[in-house]
Amino acid sequence: MPAYDAVVPREVRAFLHEANRRIERFHGRIPGFVPCDFEGAYNVLKALAESGVAPGNLLCEWGSGFGVVACLAAMLEFDASGIEIERELVGAAYKLAAAFELPVEYICGSFIPPGHAAEPSDEFAWLSMDTSGDMDLAPDDLDIVFAYPWPDEERFICDLFERHCAVGAVLVTYHGGEVFRLRRKMASRAVPRA
Ligand SMILES: C[S@@+](CC[C@H](N)C(=O)[O-])C[C@H]1O[C@@H](n2cnc3c(N)ncnc32)[C@H](O)[C@@H]1O
């Protein structure tokens, strides 16, 4: 899904200006944190909100970094949260959301749920394979998941979504440039007997 060129409202631009200023000051402290295209994310979430494709309003940003996408989702009336493994980023995300009075919950922990068995091939540069997932943000409660995976992490994120999220849930991923992908989990179809 290419991020279309909708006009981002003035209050969203003001929020992003401040978010980018804080991110610039933070720059490089945690190499695994790289921000996505926030205006593109806003437009994709807006289109998603208007489409009625997601089964509900509960959105979680997996690997939320500065928590900007979760904040944008809250501005669009999603019930938004984020989960992030780096404590310093969780603190920064809370401060940013509080500065704009946005009701976003951030959890310090892993979005990989306890008991998720890693395959021997599951080794990545940035994605932490920690499984200290928080059950308050159980994947099968979520209607929408947002993630920004590195290219080698994309398959793992999709498998995680497929295995743990509910039928009907939507996965939004960012892939650099203007590219976002939306997937919806479908019920598996029974194979008719011959
Ligand atoms: C590419 S950054 C994206 C940040 C944010 N979503 C954005 O788009 O601006 C990925 C984030 O995932 C976090 N992360 C990596 N593995 C994680 C895990 N297992 N659970 C939670 N967060 C994780 C990293 O610390 C990093 O902040």
The ligand as an SDF file (V2000), in Angstrom:
LIG
                    3D

 27 29  0  0  0  0  0  0  0  0999 V2000
   12.9450   -0.3480   13.7450 C   0  0  0  0  0  0  0  0  0  0  0  0
   12.5550    0.2220   15.3990 S   0  0  0  0  0  0  0  0  0  0  0  0
   10.9030    0.8660   15.1250 C   0  0  0  0  0  0  0  0  0  0  0  0
   10.4390    1.8390   16.1880 C   0  0  0  0  0  0  0  0  0  0  0  0
    9.0120    2.4030   15.9960 C   0  0  0  0  0  0  0  0  0  0  0  0
    8.0360    1.3580   15.8010 N   0  0  0  0  0  0  0  0  0  0  0  0
    8.9410    3.3620   14.8290 C   0  0  0  0  0  0  0  0  0  0  0  0
    8.4530    2.9410   13.7770 O   0  0  0  0  0  0  0  0  0  0  0  0
    9.3530    4.5200   14.9670 O   0  0  0  0  0  0  0  0  0  0  0  0
   12.2270   -1.3660   16.2290 C   0  0  0  0  0  0  0  0  0  0  0  0
   12.0780   -1.2710   17.7560 C   0  0  0  0  0  0  0  0  0  0  0  0
   11.7630   -2.5820   18.2430 O   0  0  0  0  0  0  0  0  0  0  0  0
   12.3870   -2.7580   19.5090 C   0  0  0  0  0  0  0  0  0  0  0  0
   12.4250   -4.2240   19.7610 N   0  0  0  0  0  0  0  0  0  0  0  0
   13.2540   -5.1450   19.2230 C   0  0  0  0  0  0  0  0  0  0  0  0
   12.9310   -6.3980   19.6310 N   0  0  0  0  0  0  0  0  0  0  0  0
   11.8470   -6.2550   20.4630 C   0  0  0  0  0  0  0  0  0  0  0  0
   11.0360   -7.1760   21.1930 C   0  0  0  0  0  0  0  0  0  0  0  0
   11.2400   -8.5080   21.1470 N   0  0  0  0  0  0  0  0  0  0  0  0
   10.0010   -6.6840   21.9290 N   0  0  0  0  0  0  0  0  0  0  0  0
    9.7760   -5.3360   21.9980 C   0  0  0  0  0  0  0  0  0  0  0  0
   10.5110   -4.4210   21.3290 N   0  0  0  0  0  0  0  0  0  0  0  0
   11.5240   -4.8700   20.5500 C   0  0  0  0  0  0  0  0  0  0  0  0
   13.7270   -2.0630   19.3400 C   0  0  0  0  0  0  0  0  0  0  0  0
   14.3040   -1.7130   20.5910 O   0  0  0  0  0  0  0  0  0  0  0  0
   13.3280   -0.8460   18.4910 C   0  0  0  0  0  0  0  0  0  0  0  0
   13.0250    0.2610   19.3100 O   0  0  0  0  0  0  0  0  0  0  0  0
  1  2  1  0
  2  3  1  0
  2 10  1  0
  3  4  1  0
  4  5  1  0
  5  6  1  0
  5  7  1  0
  7  8  2  0
  7  9  1  0
 10 11  1  0
 11 12  1  0
 11 26  1  0
 12 13  1  0
 13 14  1  0
 13 24  1  0
 14 15  1  0
 14 23  1  0
 15 16  2  0
 16 17  1  0
 17 18  1  0
 17 23  2  0
 18 19  1  0
 18 20  2  0
 20 21  1  0
 21 22  2  0
 22 23  1  0
 24 25  1  0
 24 26  1  0
 26 27  1  0
M  CHG  2   2   1   9  -1
M  END
$$$$
